């Protein structure tokens, strides 16, 4: 509950403008934005592309999805229940620093360090009380959102972003926030959540090649 509240505050603080005149994306309307902009269109695209027999079999297998012949519909809750959860909480900066991510922020003399204030405060073995200024610099260097939100002049003008809609290694807002932040600073972004795609999924390598070719013309 604490992490949920903090994330909602963080999402709102980004001040991102959603596509298609959606307006400001906040912690309260993020689900609607994900559904309207990514999940419903991707499910619809996937189901439409299935041959008739396979389409009916798929919908039978996924009774929480309705399809009227044109558009898919479902609730965010049903989608998440079908997707499931893989990691515990906190997902990466775990309190005992047993996961690999805290190691990334270690030094020559310290094996691993917490990179969130929340985990730092909840680790009973931690002696530090605040994320150091030196570590904050390293954290920013590892965070692409830092560069997008600050409209870094060296940022690439064109982006192809793909993420599996059932990828449980990384949450959807990590990808969609990045895509939206880039779009908000005028970058050319081609972003999709590949329906039924898992970790590192991309069902359109030919599209990537065509997109790259178009960039060079």
Backbone as CSV, one residue per row, in Angstrom:
resi,resn,N_x,N_y,N_z,CA_x,CA_y,CA_z,C_x,C_y,C_z
1,UNK,0.834,-1.207,0.000,0.000,0.000,0.000,0.867,1.256,0.000
2,UNK,1.975,1.203,0.742,2.871,2.363,0.775,3.516,2.601,-0.588
3,UNK,3.978,1.532,-1.221,4.608,1.667,-2.535,3.596,2.134,-3.579
4,UNK,2.382,1.636,-3.497,1.334,2.052,-4.433,1.093,3.550,-4.326
5,UNK,0.998,4.048,-3.095,0.767,5.471,-2.892,1.933,6.300,-3.420
6,UNK,3.157,5.829,-3.145,4.325,6.558,-3.625,4.398,6.553,-5.148
7,UNK,4.049,5.408,-5.756,4.100,5.361,-7.215,3.056,6.280,-7.836
8,UNK,1.861,6.320,-7.269,0.827,7.218,-7.796,1.300,8.668,-7.746
9,UNK,1.949,9.036,-6.639,2.480,10.398,-6.523,3.563,10.633,-7.579
10,UNK,4.430,9.638,-7.763,5.502,9.754,-8.762,4.921,9.909,-10.159
11,UNK,3.941,9.060,-10.491,3.345,9.114,-11.832,2.757,10.483,-12.109
12,UNK,2.044,11.025,-11.149,1.443,12.345,-11.323,2.498,13.428,-11.463
13,UNK,3.600,13.282,-10.699,4.647,14.307,-10.699,5.365,14.420,-12.040
14,UNK,5.301,13.371,-12.863,5.985,13.400,-14.156,5.370,14.439,-15.098
15,UNK,4.082,14.695,-14.941,3.419,15.693,-15.780,3.340,15.302,-17.242
16,UNK,3.254,14.023,-17.528,3.237,13.561,-18.915,1.889,13.814,-19.570
17,UNK,1.938,14.228,-20.828,0.722,14.439,-21.623,0.473,13.198,-22.467
18,UNK,-0.670,12.561,-22.258,-0.993,11.356,-22.996,-1.277,11.617,-24.457
19,UNK,-1.141,10.587,-25.260,-1.400,10.701,-26.688,-2.884,10.897,-26.966
20,UNK,-3.170,11.401,-28.162,-4.553,11.508,-28.614,-5.408,12.462,-27.800
21,UNK,-4.786,13.506,-27.229,-5.556,14.457,-26.447,-6.029,13.915,-25.119
22,UNK,-5.356,12.886,-24.599,-5.776,12.261,-23.339,-5.665,13.226,-22.169
23,UNK,-4.718,14.136,-22.232,-4.480,15.039,-21.110,-3.388,14.512,-20.203
24,UNK,-3.280,15.086,-19.017,-2.244,14.696,-18.078,-2.472,13.268,-17.579
25,UNK,-1.398,12.486,-17.583,-1.460,11.140,-17.022,-1.132,11.235,-15.541
26,UNK,-2.012,10.718,-14.710,-1.829,10.767,-13.264,-1.895,9.351,-12.690
27,UNK,-1.617,9.262,-11.398,-1.751,7.970,-10.743,-3.177,7.457,-10.781
28,UNK,-4.146,8.367,-10.863,-5.555,7.963,-10.849,-6.047,7.478,-12.205
29,UNK,-5.492,8.019,-13.308,-6.023,7.636,-14.628,-5.033,6.808,-15.450
30,UNK,-3.935,6.376,-14.836,-2.935,5.611,-15.568,-3.524,4.339,-16.169
31,UNK,-4.350,3.637,-15.412,-4.953,2.395,-15.933,-5.738,2.684,-17.217
32,UNK,-6.523,3.741,-17.196,-7.323,4.078,-18.386,-6.409,4.391,-19.560
33,UNK,-5.319,5.108,-19.292,-4.393,5.440,-20.378,-3.767,4.177,-20.970
34,UNK,-3.327,3.275,-20.106,-2.754,2.018,-20.587,-3.769,1.232,-21.399
35,UNK,-4.992,1.187,-20.930,-6.030,0.434,-21.624,-6.356,1.057,-22.981
36,UNK,-6.633,2.364,-22.998,-7.094,3.035,-24.215,-5.999,3.152,-25.270
37,UNK,-4.771,3.400,-24.818,-3.691,3.708,-25.755,-2.919,2.475,-26.197
38,UNK,-2.819,1.481,-25.326,-1.969,0.337,-25.634,-2.701,-1.012,-25.603
39,UNK,-3.309,-1.360,-24.490,-3.780,-2.735,-24.312,-4.965,-3.107,-25.200
40,UNK,-6.005,-2.286,-25.209,-7.165,-2.598,-26.059,-6.775,-2.618,-27.541
41,UNK,-6.038,-1.613,-28.056,-5.624,-1.677,-29.462,-4.754,-2.890,-29.786
42,UNK,-3.870,-3.281,-28.862,-2.998,-4.418,-29.129,-3.765,-5.730,-29.113
43,UNK,-4.687,-5.890,-28.167,-5.514,-7.106,-28.122,-6.372,-7.190,-29.377
44,UNK,-6.924,-6.058,-29.786,-7.750,-6.017,-30.995,-6.928,-6.402,-32.213
45,UNK,-5.748,-5.851,-32.337,-4.854,-6.162,-33.468,-4.543,-7.664,-33.507
46,UNK,-4.239,-8.217,-32.344,-3.864,-9.631,-32.250,-5.028,-10.540,-32.647
47,UNK,-6.208,-10.264,-32.089,-7.374,-11.128,-32.339,-7.830,-11.022,-33.794
48,UNK,-7.815,-9.828,-34.341,-8.210,-9.656,-35.742,-7.316,-10.447,-36.686
49,UNK,-6.043,-10.584,-36.331,-5.082,-11.252,-37.209,-5.184,-12.775,-37.156
50,UNK,-5.905,-13.316,-36.176,-6.023,-14.763,-36.056,-6.998,-15.320,-37.101
51,UNK,-6.673,-16.469,-37.705,-7.647,-17.147,-38.577,-8.910,-17.460,-37.778
52,UNK,-10.025,-17.599,-38.461,-11.321,-17.742,-37.793,-11.329,-18.844,-36.737
53,UNK,-10.823,-20.026,-37.082,-10.827,-21.130,-36.130,-9.973,-20.844,-34.909
54,UNK,-8.802,-20.298,-35.140,-7.899,-19.976,-34.034,-8.451,-18.834,-33.200
55,UNK,-9.148,-17.919,-33.834,-9.726,-16.787,-33.117,-10.736,-17.271,-32.086
56,UNK,-11.616,-18.174,-32.509,-12.626,-18.680,-31.584,-11.989,-19.489,-30.461
57,UNK,-10.968,-20.272,-30.798,-10.278,-21.070,-29.783,-9.600,-20.152,-28.764
58,UNK,-9.023,-19.069,-29.242,-8.335,-18.131,-28.351,-9.329,-17.469,-27.407
59,UNK,-10.455,-17.026,-27.928,-11.462,-16.372,-27.097,-12.076,-17.340,-26.099
60,UNK,-12.153,-18.616,-26.464,-12.639,-19.624,-25.517,-11.632,-19.815,-24.388
61,UNK,-10.377,-19.763,-24.748,-9.307,-19.906,-23.759,-9.230,-18.683,-22.844
62,UNK,-9.631,-17.515,-23.368,-9.584,-16.261,-22.617,-10.998,-15.707,-22.452
63,UNK,-11.821,-16.326,-21.618,-13.219,-15.884,-21.509,-13.389,-14.484,-20.947
64,UNK,-12.334,-13.925,-20.376,-12.421,-12.563,-19.842,-12.309,-11.499,-20.934
65,UNK,-11.992,-11.939,-22.161,-11.931,-11.020,-23.303,-13.200,-11.153,-24.131
66,UNK,-13.843,-10.046,-24.412,-14.984,-10.023,-25.337,-14.513,-9.441,-26.664
67,UNK,-15.081,-9.943,-27.747,-14.721,-9.445,-29.077,-15.977,-9.405,-29.933
68,UNK,-16.326,-8.208,-30.417,-17.570,-8.031,-31.175,-17.371,-8.132,-32.678
69,UNK,-16.203,-8.629,-33.074,-15.888,-8.713,-34.493,-15.029,-7.563,-34.963
70,UNK,-14.995,-6.502,-34.167,-14.198,-5.332,-34.517,-13.195,-4.959,-33.425
71,UNK,-13.678,-4.949,-32.175,-12.853,-4.450,-31.077,-12.910,-5.388,-29.879
72,UNK,-11.762,-5.589,-29.259,-11.696,-6.384,-28.035,-12.068,-5.506,-26.844
73,UNK,-12.549,-6.131,-25.783,-12.841,-5.400,-24.558,-12.607,-6.308,-23.357
74,UNK,-12.117,-5.721,-22.284,-11.856,-6.446,-21.035,-11.528,-5.417,-19.975
75,UNK,-11.445,-5.856,-18.743,-11.093,-4.943,-17.668,-9.603,-5.055,-17.365
76,UNK,-9.055,-3.995,-16.816,-7.644,-4.017,-16.437,-7.394,-5.080,-15.368
77,UNK,-8.360,-5.240,-14.455,-8.216,-6.222,-13.394,-8.135,-7.636,-13.966
78,UNK,-8.981,-7.960,-14.949,-8.942,-9.289,-15.561,-7.637,-9.508,-16.300
79,UNK,-7.176,-8.479,-16.981,-5.888,-8.573,-17.682,-4.765,-8.886,-16.705
80,UNK,-4.703,-8.155,-15.581,-3.649,-8.365,-14.608,-3.759,-9.731,-13.927
81,UNK,-4.974,-10.185,-13.666,-5.150,-11.504,-13.067,-4.669,-12.604,-14.000
82,UNK,-4.882,-12.421,-15.292,-4.427,-13.411,-16.265,-2.902,-13.371,-16.405
83,UNK,-2.343,-12.166,-16.359,-0.898,-11.997,-16.490,-0.159,-12.532,-15.277
84,UNK,-0.676,-12.262,-14.084,-0.042,-12.733,-12.858,1.134,-11.882,-12.425
85,UNK,1.620,-12.158,-11.249,2.750,-11.421,-10.680,3.909,-12.386,-10.461
86,UNK,5.115,-11.979,-10.787,6.277,-12.830,-10.623,7.132,-12.421,-9.430
87,UNK,7.337,-11.124,-9.263,8.263,-10.642,-8.244,7.523,-10.186,-6.994
88,UNK,8.231,-10.273,-5.866,7.687,-9.747,-4.629,7.939,-8.256,-4.534
89,UNK,7.694,-7.686,-3.374,7.874,-6.252,-3.177,8.873,-5.993,-2.055
90,UNK,9.757,-5.011,-2.225,10.023,-4.264,-3.460,10.621,-5.176,-4.539
91,UNK,10.303,-4.891,-5.772,10.632,-5.825,-6.849,12.121,-5.894,-7.153
92,UNK,12.854,-4.807,-7.007,14.265,-4.793,-7.397,15.192,-4.406,-6.240
93,UNK,14.847,-3.345,-5.544,15.680,-2.917,-4.417,15.168,-3.601,-3.149
94,UNK,15.393,-4.924,-3.068,14.888,-5.691,-1.931,15.623,-5.318,-0.647
95,UNK,14.938,-5.498,0.459,15.458,-5.014,1.728,16.810,-5.624,2.104
96,UNK,17.007,-6.916,1.815,18.275,-7.550,2.196,19.311,-7.528,1.078
97,UNK,19.007,-6.851,0.002,19.940,-6.669,-1.125,20.445,-7.997,-1.685
98,UNK,19.544,-8.981,-1.750,19.908,-10.287,-2.286,19.796,-10.332,-3.804
99,UNK,19.016,-9.429,-4.390,18.841,-9.401,-5.834,20.042,-8.734,-6.499
100,UNK,20.090,-8.841,-7.826,21.259,-8.335,-8.557,21.281,-6.822,-8.660
101,UNK,20.111,-6.198,-8.653,20.063,-4.755,-8.917,20.840,-3.905,-7.905
102,UNK,20.732,-4.148,-6.593,21.539,-3.342,-5.659,23.042,-3.471,-5.907
103,UNK,23.474,-4.621,-6.473,24.896,-4.795,-6.782,25.371,-3.786,-7.827
104,UNK,24.445,-3.403,-8.703,24.795,-2.459,-9.761,25.303,-1.142,-9.186
105,UNK,24.816,-0.799,-8.007,25.175,0.481,-7.403,26.249,0.330,-6.320
106,UNK,26.904,-0.825,-6.313,28.001,-1.025,-5.384,29.241,-0.245,-5.796
107,UNK,30.262,-0.286,-4.951,31.517,0.400,-5.227,32.664,-0.603,-5.142
108,UNK,33.876,-0.114,-5.223,35.039,-0.997,-5.112,35.125,-1.639,-3.733
109,UNK,34.541,-0.998,-2.757,34.645,-1.497,-1.381,33.312,-1.953,-0.789
110,UNK,32.196,-1.581,-1.428,30.867,-1.957,-0.935,30.168,-2.769,-2.021
111,UNK,29.787,-4.010,-1.689,29.234,-4.911,-2.707,27.938,-4.367,-3.320
112,UNK,27.041,-3.855,-2.498,25.746,-3.400,-3.024,25.215,-2.252,-2.170
113,UNK,24.376,-1.441,-2.773,23.767,-0.313,-2.064,22.308,-0.167,-2.476
114,UNK,21.486,0.229,-1.515,20.098,0.549,-1.845,20.059,1.790,-2.736
115,UNK,19.158,1.766,-3.722,19.039,2.903,-4.627,17.671,3.566,-4.546
116,UNK,16.875,3.180,-3.545,15.606,3.858,-3.272,15.565,4.206,-1.786
117,UNK,15.001,5.352,-1.493,14.893,5.781,-0.100,14.003,4.835,0.689
118,UNK,12.976,4.293,0.033,12.036,3.396,0.704,12.759,2.171,1.258
119,UNK,13.552,1.503,0.433,14.248,0.295,0.897,15.340,0.632,1.894
120,UNK,15.979,1.767,1.703,17.008,2.198,2.646,16.414,2.332,4.047
121,UNK,15.227,2.911,4.125,14.590,3.142,5.417,14.046,1.858,6.041
122,UNK,13.762,0.845,5.214,13.154,-0.380,5.734,14.141,-1.527,5.917
123,UNK,15.401,-1.295,5.648,16.427,-2.323,5.849,16.956,-2.195,7.283
124,UNK,16.662,-3.181,8.149,17.083,-3.063,9.555,18.591,-3.105,9.745
125,UNK,19.324,-3.569,8.730,20.778,-3.653,8.836,21.491,-2.454,8.209
126,UNK,20.702,-1.514,7.693,21.297,-0.370,7.004,21.716,0.710,8.004
127,UNK,22.916,1.235,7.813,23.413,2.290,8.699,23.178,3.683,8.125
128,UNK,23.032,3.776,6.810,22.776,5.071,6.178,21.300,5.443,6.329
129,UNK,21.020,6.726,6.347,19.636,7.193,6.463,19.149,7.914,5.220
130,UNK,20.058,8.319,4.353,19.687,9.046,3.139,20.522,8.546,1.966
131,UNK,19.927,8.549,0.767,20.682,8.265,-0.444,21.693,9.395,-0.634
132,UNK,22.963,9.053,-0.786,24.000,10.077,-0.901,23.888,10.831,-2.222
133,UNK,24.414,12.031,-2.258,24.398,12.827,-3.480,25.198,12.141,-4.581
134,UNK,26.289,11.496,-4.208,27.104,10.763,-5.199,26.306,9.637,-5.826
135,UNK,25.543,8.913,-4.995,24.752,7.804,-5.517,23.592,8.309,-6.367
136,UNK,23.022,9.449,-6.012,21.925,10.019,-6.813,22.393,10.290,-8.245
137,UNK,23.639,10.717,-8.394,24.186,10.965,-9.735,24.241,9.656,-10.522
138,UNK,24.701,8.594,-9.879,24.789,7.291,-10.538,23.394,6.787,-10.907
139,UNK,22.442,6.955,-10.008,21.065,6.522,-10.267,20.500,7.261,-11.481
140,UNK,20.728,8.570,-11.549,20.256,9.339,-12.704,20.906,8.853,-13.994
141,UNK,22.192,8.503,-13.923,22.895,8.026,-15.113,22.311,6.710,-15.621
142,UNK,21.726,5.927,-14.718,21.141,4.638,-15.096,19.669,4.749,-15.493
143,UNK,19.101,5.938,-15.359,17.668,6.117,-15.563,17.387,6.908,-16.839
144,UNK,16.920,6.272,-17.903,16.657,7.007,-19.150,15.596,8.091,-18.992
145,UNK,14.687,7.934,-18.025,13.672,8.962,-17.811,14.309,10.283,-17.396
146,UNK,15.415,10.222,-16.689,16.107,11.440,-16.261,16.503,12.265,-17.483
147,UNK,17.018,11.610,-18.506,17.477,12.313,-19.701,16.299,12.770,-20.564
148,UNK,15.255,11.955,-20.634,14.087,12.334,-21.428,13.364,13.524,-20.798
149,UNK,13.176,13.491,-19.494,12.453,14.569,-18.819,13.223,15.884,-18.854
150,UNK,14.556,15.787,-18.947,15.374,16.994,-19.030,15.686,17.377,-20.468
151,UNK,15.069,16.642,-21.420,15.242,16.937,-22.850,16.723,17.073,-23.197
152,UNK,17.462,16.030,-22.854,18.903,16.032,-23.102,19.179,16.263,-24.586
153,UNK,20.061,17.209,-24.921,20.302,17.541,-26.336,20.886,16.397,-27.153
154,UNK,21.486,15.423,-26.485,22.058,14.303,-27.213,21.091,13.157,-27.435
155,UNK,19.838,13.353,-27.064,18.832,12.283,-27.172,18.536,11.961,-28.637
156,UNK,18.472,10.675,-28.956,18.192,10.239,-30.329,16.819,10.746,-30.783
157,UNK,16.676,11.099,-32.062,15.400,11.638,-32.549,14.349,10.570,-32.849
158,UNK,14.770,9.315,-33.060,13.832,8.264,-33.457,13.950,7.076,-32.505
159,UNK,12.784,6.522,-32.114,12.759,5.434,-31.140,11.785,4.339,-31.570
160,UNK,12.258,3.090,-31.529,11.428,1.902,-31.748,11.397,1.159,-30.421
161,UNK,10.236,1.071,-29.797,10.121,0.466,-28.469,9.093,-0.657,-28.501
162,UNK,9.508,-1.842,-28.076,8.612,-2.988,-27.996,8.726,-3.634,-26.618
163,UNK,7.576,-4.056,-26.079,7.534,-4.683,-24.763,6.407,-5.695,-24.767
164,UNK,6.652,-6.858,-24.215,5.625,-7.884,-24.180,4.497,-7.524,-23.222
165,UNK,3.268,-7.678,-23.663,2.123,-7.347,-22.821,1.988,-8.302,-21.642
166,UNK,2.631,-9.480,-21.718,2.614,-10.396,-20.574,4.015,-10.555,-19.992
167,UNK,4.880,-9.585,-20.269,6.205,-9.558,-19.657,6.041,-9.235,-18.167
168,UNK,6.488,-10.137,-17.306,6.348,-9.919,-15.873,7.672,-9.475,-15.232
169,UNK,8.720,-9.297,-16.051,10.002,-8.843,-15.524,10.025,-7.335,-15.307
170,UNK,9.284,-6.622,-16.134,9.257,-5.160,-16.065,7.816,-4.692,-16.200
171,UNK,7.393,-3.774,-15.354,5.998,-3.315,-15.384,5.740,-2.399,-16.575
172,UNK,4.497,-2.353,-16.998,4.127,-1.596,-18.189,4.488,-0.109,-18.121
173,UNK,4.268,0.585,-16.988,4.570,2.029,-16.983,6.035,2.359,-17.220
174,UNK,6.945,1.432,-16.921,8.354,1.687,-17.204,8.526,1.986,-18.691
175,UNK,7.830,1.229,-19.517,7.951,1.357,-20.971,7.077,2.495,-21.492
176,UNK,5.831,2.537,-21.056,4.908,3.537,-21.596,5.267,4.948,-21.123
177,UNK,5.774,5.084,-19.901,6.216,6.410,-19.444,7.381,6.910,-20.291
178,UNK,8.309,6.013,-20.591,9.454,6.405,-21.396,9.003,6.839,-22.791
179,UNK,8.129,6.050,-23.404,7.629,6.388,-24.736,6.906,7.736,-24.714
180,UNK,6.082,7.950,-23.696,5.312,9.192,-23.607,6.213,10.384,-23.343
181,UNK,7.213,10.206,-22.478,8.148,11.296,-22.192,8.892,11.713,-23.458
182,UNK,9.299,10.739,-24.253,9.998,11.039,-25.497,9.082,11.749,-26.491
183,UNK,7.839,11.273,-26.579,6.876,11.917,-27.470,6.624,13.362,-27.039
184,UNK,6.580,13.595,-25.736,6.305,14.930,-25.214,7.403,15.927,-25.543
185,UNK,8.627,15.442,-25.804,9.705,16.372,-26.167,9.962,16.348,-27.679
186,UNK,8.991,15.829,-28.427,9.040,15.926,-29.877,9.798,14.834,-30.591
187,UNK,10.079,13.727,-29.923,10.782,12.631,-30.585,9.806,11.773,-31.384
188,UNK,10.323,11.134,-32.411,9.547,10.215,-33.244,9.580,8.850,-32.558
189,UNK,8.449,8.427,-32.007,8.404,7.200,-31.203,7.421,6.207,-31.809
190,UNK,7.893,4.994,-32.034,7.056,3.896,-32.491,7.050,2.866,-31.361
191,UNK,6.010,2.892,-30.534,5.967,2.054,-29.336,4.731,1.160,-29.328
192,UNK,4.933,-0.099,-28.951,3.824,-1.041,-28.835,4.071,-2.006,-27.691
193,UNK,2.977,-2.481,-27.102,3.037,-3.588,-26.160,2.567,-4.824,-26.930
194,UNK,3.478,-5.729,-27.211,3.164,-6.884,-28.067,2.231,-7.832,-27.322
195,UNK,1.024,-7.977,-27.819,0.026,-8.821,-27.156,0.487,-10.280,-27.153
196,UNK,0.366,-10.922,-26.004,0.823,-12.295,-25.777,2.351,-12.407,-25.857
197,UNK,3.040,-11.300,-25.892,4.493,-11.312,-25.912,5.058,-11.317,-24.503
198,UNK,6.079,-12.141,-24.272,6.724,-12.213,-22.975,7.905,-11.262,-22.883
199,UNK,8.888,-11.637,-22.088,10.050,-10.780,-21.852,10.840,-10.601,-23.152
200,UNK,11.163,-9.357,-23.475,11.942,-9.013,-24.676,11.230,-9.403,-25.968
201,UNK,9.916,-9.382,-25.959,9.159,-9.818,-27.136,9.116,-8.751,-28.221
202,UNK,9.136,-9.202,-29.454,8.908,-8.338,-30.615,8.443,-9.237,-31.747
203,UNK,7.215,-9.026,-32.194,6.657,-9.889,-33.231,6.790,-9.289,-34.620
204,UNK,7.591,-8.225,-34.764,7.635,-7.534,-36.046,9.059,-7.143,-36.438
205,UNK,9.973,-8.127,-36.589,11.344,-7.775,-36.991,11.410,-7.142,-38.371
206,UNK,10.496,-7.560,-39.264,10.484,-6.958,-40.597,10.104,-5.485,-40.501
207,UNK,9.167,-5.180,-39.597,8.778,-3.795,-39.402,9.931,-2.956,-38.887
208,UNK,10.742,-3.545,-38.011,11.907,-2.837,-37.489,12.884,-2.516,-38.620
209,UNK,13.114,-3.492,-39.483,14.040,-3.258,-40.599,13.514,-2.163,-41.525
210,UNK,12.207,-2.192,-41.793,11.607,-1.176,-42.666,11.684,0.202,-42.006
211,UNK,11.472,0.239,-40.696,11.553,1.494,-39.954,12.963,2.050,-39.983
212,UNK,13.957,1.182,-39.791,15.345,1.623,-39.848,15.713,2.138,-41.231
213,UNK,15.224,1.455,-42.267,15.501,1.884,-43.640,14.897,3.252,-43.897
214,UNK,13.674,3.467,-43.396,13.007,4.760,-43.600,13.767,5.873,-42.923
215,UNK,14.411,5.567,-41.770,15.170,6.588,-41.065,16.389,7.058,-41.871
216,UNK,16.902,6.180,-42.734,18.117,6.505,-43.465,17.840,7.142,-44.818
217,UNK,16.574,7.199,-45.206,16.234,7.738,-46.528,15.986,9.233,-46.469
